[in-house]
Amino acid sequence: MLVISLITLVAIFVLDVVFGMYYKFGYRHYWFFEMLHFVAGLFMAMFLSNFFRSNATVLIGVGVVVFLWELAEYLIAKTPRTAKYIKKEFKRKNITPEWKDTVLDIVLDFAGALVFIYLFLN
């Protein structure tokens, strides 16, 4: 499961950046980023389950990764040079994260992790 989860997490990241952001698929289809967050939570739980046997520890690990990801989104938006680069490269006017989007991302990440735990660790 370690190799499968690693390959899938890299693929999710590439899908997010290339198709979701660069080609704007995720902006035209609202469900794209939501689906990626759910699947990323599931595969992150799969990855972490290779190292931790406790469901609670897997969820804590997912929480740490989700926190760092959302913090990175916030810091990118608040750092002038990176914000300018992202806006230019992906042709976006505003990259500031909104609370409702951040909360939805967190919920979907944990939903994916809980589905993995329910299906495979119990």
Chimera marker file (.cmm) of the C-alpha trace (Angstrom):
<marker_set name="trace">
<marker id="1" x="0.000" y="0.000" z="0.000" r="1" g="1" b="0" radius="0.5"/>
<marker id="2" x="2.957" y="2.324" z="0.507" r="1" g="1" b="0" radius="0.5"/>
<marker id="3" x="3.906" y="2.475" z="-3.174" r="1" g="1" b="0" radius="0.5"/>
<marker id="4" x="0.291" y="2.786" z="-4.349" r="1" g="1" b="0" radius="0.5"/>
<marker id="5" x="-0.416" y="5.612" z="-1.928" r="1" g="1" b="0" radius="0.5"/>
<marker id="6" x="2.785" y="7.484" z="-2.837" r="1" g="1" b="0" radius="0.5"/>
<marker id="7" x="2.171" y="7.224" z="-6.582" r="1" g="1" b="0" radius="0.5"/>
<marker id="8" x="-1.444" y="8.304" z="-6.170" r="1" g="1" b="0" radius="0.5"/>
<marker id="9" x="-0.569" y="11.278" z="-3.957" r="1" g="1" b="0" radius="0.5"/>
<marker id="10" x="1.962" y="12.488" z="-6.544" r="1" g="1" b="0" radius="0.5"/>
<marker id="11" x="-0.636" y="12.007" z="-9.298" r="1" g="1" b="0" radius="0.5"/>
<marker id="12" x="-3.192" y="13.999" z="-7.301" r="1" g="1" b="0" radius="0.5"/>
<marker id="13" x="-0.704" y="16.844" z="-6.885" r="1" g="1" b="0" radius="0.5"/>
<marker id="14" x="0.059" y="16.846" z="-10.629" r="1" g="1" b="0" radius="0.5"/>
<marker id="15" x="-3.663" y="16.784" z="-11.474" r="1" g="1" b="0" radius="0.5"/>
<marker id="16" x="-4.219" y="19.686" z="-9.099" r="1" g="1" b="0" radius="0.5"/>
<marker id="17" x="-1.467" y="21.865" z="-10.529" r="1" g="1" b="0" radius="0.5"/>
<marker id="18" x="-1.631" y="20.967" z="-14.218" r="1" g="1" b="0" radius="0.5"/>
<marker id="19" x="-5.292" y="20.344" z="-14.944" r="1" g="1" b="0" radius="0.5"/>
<marker id="20" x="-6.930" y="22.055" z="-11.995" r="1" g="1" b="0" radius="0.5"/>
<marker id="21" x="-4.961" y="25.279" z="-11.909" r="1" g="1" b="0" radius="0.5"/>
<marker id="22" x="-2.954" y="25.717" z="-15.114" r="1" g="1" b="0" radius="0.5"/>
<marker id="23" x="-5.672" y="24.594" z="-17.541" r="1" g="1" b="0" radius="0.5"/>
<marker id="24" x="-8.393" y="25.950" z="-15.197" r="1" g="1" b="0" radius="0.5"/>
<marker id="25" x="-10.386" y="22.700" z="-15.170" r="1" g="1" b="0" radius="0.5"/>
<marker id="26" x="-10.896" y="23.043" z="-11.433" r="1" g="1" b="0" radius="0.5"/>
<marker id="27" x="-12.222" y="26.578" z="-11.782" r="1" g="1" b="0" radius="0.5"/>
<marker id="28" x="-14.725" y="25.597" z="-14.489" r="1" g="1" b="0" radius="0.5"/>
<marker id="29" x="-15.847" y="22.466" z="-12.623" r="1" g="1" b="0" radius="0.5"/>
<marker id="30" x="-16.327" y="23.155" z="-8.910" r="1" g="1" b="0" radius="0.5"/>
<marker id="31" x="-16.297" y="19.469" z="-8.008" r="1" g="1" b="0" radius="0.5"/>
<marker id="32" x="-12.745" y="18.858" z="-9.302" r="1" g="1" b="0" radius="0.5"/>
<marker id="33" x="-10.853" y="20.357" z="-6.357" r="1" g="1" b="0" radius="0.5"/>
<marker id="34" x="-13.403" y="18.870" z="-3.940" r="1" g="1" b="0" radius="0.5"/>
<marker id="35" x="-12.880" y="15.403" z="-5.391" r="1" g="1" b="0" radius="0.5"/>
<marker id="36" x="-9.095" y="15.839" z="-5.178" r="1" g="1" b="0" radius="0.5"/>
<marker id="37" x="-9.297" y="16.765" z="-1.489" r="1" g="1" b="0" radius="0.5"/>
<marker id="38" x="-11.457" y="13.721" z="-0.694" r="1" g="1" b="0" radius="0.5"/>
<marker id="39" x="-9.184" y="11.337" z="-2.621" r="1" g="1" b="0" radius="0.5"/>
<marker id="40" x="-6.054" y="12.962" z="-1.164" r="1" g="1" b="0" radius="0.5"/>
<marker id="41" x="-7.393" y="12.427" z="2.365" r="1" g="1" b="0" radius="0.5"/>
<marker id="42" x="-8.097" y="8.780" z="1.564" r="1" g="1" b="0" radius="0.5"/>
<marker id="43" x="-4.642" y="8.136" z="0.118" r="1" g="1" b="0" radius="0.5"/>
<marker id="44" x="-2.899" y="10.164" z="2.816" r="1" g="1" b="0" radius="0.5"/>
<marker id="45" x="-4.562" y="7.897" z="5.387" r="1" g="1" b="0" radius="0.5"/>
<marker id="46" x="-3.431" y="4.903" z="3.329" r="1" g="1" b="0" radius="0.5"/>
<marker id="47" x="0.135" y="6.230" z="3.288" r="1" g="1" b="0" radius="0.5"/>
<marker id="48" x="0.180" y="6.951" z="7.022" r="1" g="1" b="0" radius="0.5"/>
<marker id="49" x="-1.337" y="3.562" z="7.873" r="1" g="1" b="0" radius="0.5"/>
<marker id="50" x="1.928" y="2.016" z="6.684" r="1" g="1" b="0" radius="0.5"/>
<marker id="51" x="3.694" y="3.665" z="9.623" r="1" g="1" b="0" radius="0.5"/>
<marker id="52" x="0.997" y="3.944" z="12.308" r="1" g="1" b="0" radius="0.5"/>
<marker id="53" x="-1.371" y="1.208" z="13.440" r="1" g="1" b="0" radius="0.5"/>
<marker id="54" x="-3.684" y="3.400" z="15.480" r="1" g="1" b="0" radius="0.5"/>
<marker id="55" x="-6.661" y="4.981" z="13.708" r="1" g="1" b="0" radius="0.5"/>
<marker id="56" x="-6.306" y="8.038" z="15.927" r="1" g="1" b="0" radius="0.5"/>
<marker id="57" x="-2.644" y="8.450" z="14.988" r="1" g="1" b="0" radius="0.5"/>
<marker id="58" x="-3.499" y="8.184" z="11.290" r="1" g="1" b="0" radius="0.5"/>
<marker id="59" x="-6.158" y="10.893" z="11.730" r="1" g="1" b="0" radius="0.5"/>
<marker id="60" x="-3.716" y="13.093" z="13.644" r="1" g="1" b="0" radius="0.5"/>
<marker id="61" x="-1.190" y="12.639" z="10.827" r="1" g="1" b="0" radius="0.5"/>
<marker id="62" x="-3.827" y="13.605" z="8.256" r="1" g="1" b="0" radius="0.5"/>
<marker id="63" x="-4.646" y="16.626" z="10.403" r="1" g="1" b="0" radius="0.5"/>
<marker id="64" x="-1.012" y="17.724" z="10.444" r="1" g="1" b="0" radius="0.5"/>
<marker id="65" x="-0.709" y="17.387" z="6.663" r="1" g="1" b="0" radius="0.5"/>
<marker id="66" x="-4.018" y="19.223" z="6.092" r="1" g="1" b="0" radius="0.5"/>
<marker id="67" x="-2.952" y="22.011" z="8.445" r="1" g="1" b="0" radius="0.5"/>
<marker id="68" x="0.395" y="22.407" z="6.654" r="1" g="1" b="0" radius="0.5"/>
<marker id="69" x="-1.278" y="22.365" z="3.215" r="1" g="1" b="0" radius="0.5"/>
<marker id="70" x="-3.849" y="25.006" z="4.131" r="1" g="1" b="0" radius="0.5"/>
<marker id="71" x="-1.163" y="27.082" z="5.867" r="1" g="1" b="0" radius="0.5"/>
<marker id="72" x="0.933" y="26.934" z="2.692" r="1" g="1" b="0" radius="0.5"/>
<marker id="73" x="-2.046" y="28.170" z="0.649" r="1" g="1" b="0" radius="0.5"/>
<marker id="74" x="-2.499" y="31.060" z="3.067" r="1" g="1" b="0" radius="0.5"/>
<marker id="75" x="1.203" y="31.963" z="3.175" r="1" g="1" b="0" radius="0.5"/>
<marker id="76" x="1.517" y="31.847" z="-0.613" r="1" g="1" b="0" radius="0.5"/>
<marker id="77" x="-1.401" y="34.275" z="-0.884" r="1" g="1" b="0" radius="0.5"/>
<marker id="78" x="0.100" y="36.604" z="1.765" r="1" g="1" b="0" radius="0.5"/>
<marker id="79" x="3.678" y="36.612" z="0.441" r="1" g="1" b="0" radius="0.5"/>
<marker id="80" x="3.821" y="39.305" z="-2.272" r="1" g="1" b="0" radius="0.5"/>
<marker id="81" x="6.419" y="37.678" z="-4.546" r="1" g="1" b="0" radius="0.5"/>
<marker id="82" x="4.866" y="34.224" z="-4.535" r="1" g="1" b="0" radius="0.5"/>
<marker id="83" x="1.349" y="35.629" z="-4.829" r="1" g="1" b="0" radius="0.5"/>
<marker id="84" x="2.393" y="37.698" z="-7.842" r="1" g="1" b="0" radius="0.5"/>
<marker id="85" x="4.031" y="34.655" z="-9.453" r="1" g="1" b="0" radius="0.5"/>
<marker id="86" x="1.013" y="32.392" z="-8.879" r="1" g="1" b="0" radius="0.5"/>
<marker id="87" x="-1.394" y="35.050" z="-10.161" r="1" g="1" b="0" radius="0.5"/>
<marker id="88" x="0.706" y="35.559" z="-13.284" r="1" g="1" b="0" radius="0.5"/>
<marker id="89" x="1.468" y="31.894" z="-13.970" r="1" g="1" b="0" radius="0.5"/>
<marker id="90" x="-2.101" y="30.676" z="-13.449" r="1" g="1" b="0" radius="0.5"/>
<marker id="91" x="-3.791" y="33.858" z="-14.710" r="1" g="1" b="0" radius="0.5"/>
<marker id="92" x="-5.729" y="34.460" z="-11.479" r="1" g="1" b="0" radius="0.5"/>
<marker id="93" x="-6.851" y="37.805" z="-10.056" r="1" g="1" b="0" radius="0.5"/>
<marker id="94" x="-7.319" y="36.650" z="-6.481" r="1" g="1" b="0" radius="0.5"/>
<marker id="95" x="-5.674" y="33.703" z="-4.735" r="1" g="1" b="0" radius="0.5"/>
<marker id="96" x="-6.623" y="34.570" z="-1.164" r="1" g="1" b="0" radius="0.5"/>
<marker id="97" x="-8.239" y="31.496" z="0.448" r="1" g="1" b="0" radius="0.5"/>
<marker id="98" x="-11.767" y="31.924" z="1.760" r="1" g="1" b="0" radius="0.5"/>
<marker id="99" x="-12.857" y="30.421" z="5.079" r="1" g="1" b="0" radius="0.5"/>
<marker id="100" x="-15.735" y="28.421" z="3.612" r="1" g="1" b="0" radius="0.5"/>
<marker id="101" x="-13.414" y="26.860" z="1.013" r="1" g="1" b="0" radius="0.5"/>
<marker id="102" x="-10.780" y="26.071" z="3.644" r="1" g="1" b="0" radius="0.5"/>
<marker id="103" x="-13.345" y="24.454" z="5.947" r="1" g="1" b="0" radius="0.5"/>
<marker id="104" x="-14.749" y="22.405" z="3.044" r="1" g="1" b="0" radius="0.5"/>
<marker id="105" x="-11.219" y="21.278" z="2.121" r="1" g="1" b="0" radius="0.5"/>
<marker id="106" x="-10.584" y="20.140" z="5.697" r="1" g="1" b="0" radius="0.5"/>
<marker id="107" x="-13.905" y="18.301" z="5.932" r="1" g="1" b="0" radius="0.5"/>
<marker id="108" x="-13.308" y="16.529" z="2.615" r="1" g="1" b="0" radius="0.5"/>
<marker id="109" x="-9.760" y="15.526" z="3.563" r="1" g="1" b="0" radius="0.5"/>
<marker id="110" x="-10.978" y="13.998" z="6.820" r="1" g="1" b="0" radius="0.5"/>
<marker id="111" x="-13.975" y="12.375" z="5.095" r="1" g="1" b="0" radius="0.5"/>
<marker id="112" x="-11.585" y="10.619" z="2.716" r="1" g="1" b="0" radius="0.5"/>
<marker id="113" x="-9.393" y="9.521" z="5.623" r="1" g="1" b="0" radius="0.5"/>
<marker id="114" x="-12.405" y="8.214" z="7.555" r="1" g="1" b="0" radius="0.5"/>
<marker id="115" x="-13.627" y="6.260" z="4.526" r="1" g="1" b="0" radius="0.5"/>
<marker id="116" x="-10.213" y="4.600" z="4.255" r="1" g="1" b="0" radius="0.5"/>
<marker id="117" x="-10.155" y="3.799" z="7.956" r="1" g="1" b="0" radius="0.5"/>
<marker id="118" x="-13.705" y="2.386" z="7.809" r="1" g="1" b="0" radius="0.5"/>
<marker id="119" x="-13.073" y="0.256" z="4.737" r="1" g="1" b="0" radius="0.5"/>
<marker id="120" x="-9.542" y="-0.975" z="5.339" r="1" g="1" b="0" radius="0.5"/>
<marker id="121" x="-8.428" y="-0.593" z="8.949" r="1" g="1" b="0" radius="0.5"/>
<marker id="122" x="-11.416" y="-1.981" z="10.836" r="1" g="1" b="0" radius="0.5"/>
<link id1="1" id2="2" r="1" g="1" b="0" radius="0.2"/>
<link id1="2" id2="3" r="1" g="1" b="0" radius="0.2"/>
<link id1="3" id2="4" r="1" g="1" b="0" radius="0.2"/>
<link id1="4" id2="5" r="1" g="1" b="0" radius="0.2"/>
<link id1="5" id2="6" r="1" g="1" b="0" radius="0.2"/>
<link id1="6" id2="7" r="1" g="1" b="0" radius="0.2"/>
<link id1="7" id2="8" r="1" g="1" b="0" radius="0.2"/>
<link id1="8" id2="9" r="1" g="1" b="0" radius="0.2"/>
<link id1="9" id2="10" r="1" g="1" b="0" radius="0.2"/>
<link id1="10" id2="11" r="1" g="1" b="0" radius="0.2"/>
<link id1="11" id2="12" r="1" g="1" b="0" radius="0.2"/>
<link id1="12" id2="13" r="1" g="1" b="0" radius="0.2"/>
<link id1="13" id2="14" r="1" g="1" b="0" radius="0.2"/>
<link id1="14" id2="15" r="1" g="1" b="0" radius="0.2"/>
<link id1="15" id2="16" r="1" g="1" b="0" radius="0.2"/>
<link id1="16" id2="17" r="1" g="1" b="0" radius="0.2"/>
<link id1="17" id2="18" r="1" g="1" b="0" radius="0.2"/>
<link id1="18" id2="19" r="1" g="1" b="0" radius="0.2"/>
<link id1="19" id2="20" r="1" g="1" b="0" radius="0.2"/>
<link id1="20" id2="21" r="1" g="1" b="0" radius="0.2"/>
<link id1="21" id2="22" r="1" g="1" b="0" radius="0.2"/>
<link id1="22" id2="23" r="1" g="1" b="0" radius="0.2"/>
<link id1="23" id2="24" r="1" g="1" b="0" radius="0.2"/>
<link id1="24" id2="25" r="1" g="1" b="0" radius="0.2"/>
<link id1="25" id2="26" r="1" g="1" b="0" radius="0.2"/>
<link id1="26" id2="27" r="1" g="1" b="0" radius="0.2"/>
<link id1="27" id2="28" r="1" g="1" b="0" radius="0.2"/>
<link id1="28" id2="29" r="1" g="1" b="0" radius="0.2"/>
<link id1="29" id2="30" r="1" g="1" b="0" radius="0.2"/>
<link id1="30" id2="31" r="1" g="1" b="0" radius="0.2"/>
<link id1="31" id2="32" r="1" g="1" b="0" radius="0.2"/>
<link id1="32" id2="33" r="1" g="1" b="0" radius="0.2"/>
<link id1="33" id2="34" r="1" g="1" b="0" radius="0.2"/>
<link id1="34" id2="35" r="1" g="1" b="0" radius="0.2"/>
<link id1="35" id2="36" r="1" g="1" b="0" radius="0.2"/>
<link id1="36" id2="37" r="1" g="1" b="0" radius="0.2"/>
<link id1="37" id2="38" r="1" g="1" b="0" radius="0.2"/>
<link id1="38" id2="39" r="1" g="1" b="0" radius="0.2"/>
<link id1="39" id2="40" r="1" g="1" b="0" radius="0.2"/>
<link id1="40" id2="41" r="1" g="1" b="0" radius="0.2"/>
<link id1="41" id2="42" r="1" g="1" b="0" radius="0.2"/>
<link id1="42" id2="43" r="1" g="1" b="0" radius="0.2"/>
<link id1="43" id2="44" r="1" g="1" b="0" radius="0.2"/>
<link id1="44" id2="45" r="1" g="1" b="0" radius="0.2"/>
<link id1="45" id2="46" r="1" g="1" b="0" radius="0.2"/>
<link id1="46" id2="47" r="1" g="1" b="0" radius="0.2"/>
<link id1="47" id2="48" r="1" g="1" b="0" radius="0.2"/>
<link id1="48" id2="49" r="1" g="1" b="0" radius="0.2"/>
<link id1="49" id2="50" r="1" g="1" b="0" radius="0.2"/>
<link id1="50" id2="51" r="1" g="1" b="0" radius="0.2"/>
<link id1="51" id2="52" r="1" g="1" b="0" radius="0.2"/>
<link id1="52" id2="53" r="1" g="1" b="0" radius="0.2"/>
<link id1="53" id2="54" r="1" g="1" b="0" radius="0.2"/>
<link id1="54" id2="55" r="1" g="1" b="0" radius="0.2"/>
<link id1="55" id2="56" r="1" g="1" b="0" radius="0.2"/>
<link id1="56" id2="57" r="1" g="1" b="0" radius="0.2"/>
<link id1="57" id2="58" r="1" g="1" b="0" radius="0.2"/>
<link id1="58" id2="59" r="1" g="1" b="0" radius="0.2"/>
<link id1="59" id2="60" r="1" g="1" b="0" radius="0.2"/>
<link id1="60" id2="61" r="1" g="1" b="0" radius="0.2"/>
<link id1="61" id2="62" r="1" g="1" b="0" radius="0.2"/>
<link id1="62" id2="63" r="1" g="1" b="0" radius="0.2"/>
<link id1="63" id2="64" r="1" g="1" b="0" radius="0.2"/>
<link id1="64" id2="65" r="1" g="1" b="0" radius="0.2"/>
<link id1="65" id2="66" r="1" g="1" b="0" radius="0.2"/>
<link id1="66" id2="67" r="1" g="1" b="0" radius="0.2"/>
<link id1="67" id2="68" r="1" g="1" b="0" radius="0.2"/>
<link id1="68" id2="69" r="1" g="1" b="0" radius="0.2"/>
<link id1="69" id2="70" r="1" g="1" b="0" radius="0.2"/>
<link id1="70" id2="71" r="1" g="1" b="0" radius="0.2"/>
<link id1="71" id2="72" r="1" g="1" b="0" radius="0.2"/>
<link id1="72" id2="73" r="1" g="1" b="0" radius="0.2"/>
<link id1="73" id2="74" r="1" g="1" b="0" radius="0.2"/>
<link id1="74" id2="75" r="1" g="1" b="0" radius="0.2"/>
<link id1="75" id2="76" r="1" g="1" b="0" radius="0.2"/>
<link id1="76" id2="77" r="1" g="1" b="0" radius="0.2"/>
<link id1="77" id2="78" r="1" g="1" b="0" radius="0.2"/>
<link id1="78" id2="79" r="1" g="1" b="0" radius="0.2"/>
<link id1="79" id2="80" r="1" g="1" b="0" radius="0.2"/>
<link id1="80" id2="81" r="1" g="1" b="0" radius="0.2"/>
<link id1="81" id2="82" r="1" g="1" b="0" radius="0.2"/>
<link id1="82" id2="83" r="1" g="1" b="0" radius="0.2"/>
<link id1="83" id2="84" r="1" g="1" b="0" radius="0.2"/>
<link id1="84" id2="85" r="1" g="1" b="0" radius="0.2"/>
<link id1="85" id2="86" r="1" g="1" b="0" radius="0.2"/>
<link id1="86" id2="87" r="1" g="1" b="0" radius="0.2"/>
<link id1="87" id2="88" r="1" g="1" b="0" radius="0.2"/>
<link id1="88" id2="89" r="1" g="1" b="0" radius="0.2"/>
<link id1="89" id2="90" r="1" g="1" b="0" radius="0.2"/>
<link id1="90" id2="91" r="1" g="1" b="0" radius="0.2"/>
<link id1="91" id2="92" r="1" g="1" b="0" radius="0.2"/>
<link id1="92" id2="93" r="1" g="1" b="0" radius="0.2"/>
<link id1="93" id2="94" r="1" g="1" b="0" radius="0.2"/>
<link id1="94" id2="95" r="1" g="1" b="0" radius="0.2"/>
<link id1="95" id2="96" r="1" g="1" b="0" radius="0.2"/>
<link id1="96" id2="97" r="1" g="1" b="0" radius="0.2"/>
<link id1="97" id2="98" r="1" g="1" b="0" radius="0.2"/>
<link id1="98" id2="99" r="1" g="1" b="0" radius="0.2"/>
<link id1="99" id2="100" r="1" g="1" b="0" radius="0.2"/>
<link id1="100" id2="101" r="1" g="1" b="0" radius="0.2"/>
<link id1="101" id2="102" r="1" g="1" b="0" radius="0.2"/>
<link id1="102" id2="103" r="1" g="1" b="0" radius="0.2"/>
<link id1="103" id2="104" r="1" g="1" b="0" radius="0.2"/>
<link id1="104" id2="105" r="1" g="1" b="0" radius="0.2"/>
<link id1="105" id2="106" r="1" g="1" b="0" radius="0.2"/>
<link id1="106" id2="107" r="1" g="1" b="0" radius="0.2"/>
<link id1="107" id2="108" r="1" g="1" b="0" radius="0.2"/>
<link id1="108" id2="109" r="1" g="1" b="0" radius="0.2"/>
<link id1="109" id2="110" r="1" g="1" b="0" radius="0.2"/>
<link id1="110" id2="111" r="1" g="1" b="0" radius="0.2"/>
<link id1="111" id2="112" r="1" g="1" b="0" radius="0.2"/>
<link id1="112" id2="113" r="1" g="1" b="0" radius="0.2"/>
<link id1="113" id2="114" r="1" g="1" b="0" radius="0.2"/>
<link id1="114" id2="115" r="1" g="1" b="0" radius="0.2"/>
<link id1="115" id2="116" r="1" g="1" b="0" radius="0.2"/>
<link id1="116" id2="117" r="1" g="1" b="0" radius="0.2"/>
<link id1="117" id2="118" r="1" g="1" b="0" radius="0.2"/>
<link id1="118" id2="119" r="1" g="1" b="0" radius="0.2"/>
<link id1="119" id2="120" r="1" g="1" b="0" radius="0.2"/>
<link id1="120" id2="121" r="1" g="1" b="0" radius="0.2"/>
<link id1="121" id2="122" r="1" g="1" b="0" radius="0.2"/>
</marker_set>
